[in-house]
Amino acid sequence: MIIIIVLTGGLFFLYLTFKCMVKINIAFYFFRIYFCLLIFGKKLKYERRIDYSAAIKALDGYREPEARTKAKNSLKHYKYLKKAFDLFYIRDIFFYPESLGGKESFAFEFVVVNRILKKSLLKG
């Protein structure tokens, strides 16, 4: 029974494809985050525009002591997240000028993929 569980778990991990594309546009008044996640053949997209004035108002609340302790408590789990970073690497880093709605901006784009080379493992 344990062997079957190990084999199915190994095959699941072998066919698990994870690809994440992140694009950040930085303009004079705002920045835009575009996030596209491809997992099991499904594409999930997220796009958000954030004005600098709204971000400064939101970050002013973190100066209070209660908000700082909440942030420190959430960072305790960061060491476990660092171990998961060994499974992925960043590929295709680009930095280029772009125009968004007639406004000039700089785009920073990169792709995060898992480290396992599936083609070489499947061929034998």
Secondary structure, DSSP 8 states (H G I E B T S, - for coil): -HHHHHHHHHHHHHH--EEEEEEEEE-SSEEEEEEEEEETTEEEEEEEEEEHHHHHHHHHGGGSHHHHHHHHHHGGGHHHHHHHGGGEEEEEEEEEEEEETTEEEEEEEEEEEES--HHHHHH-
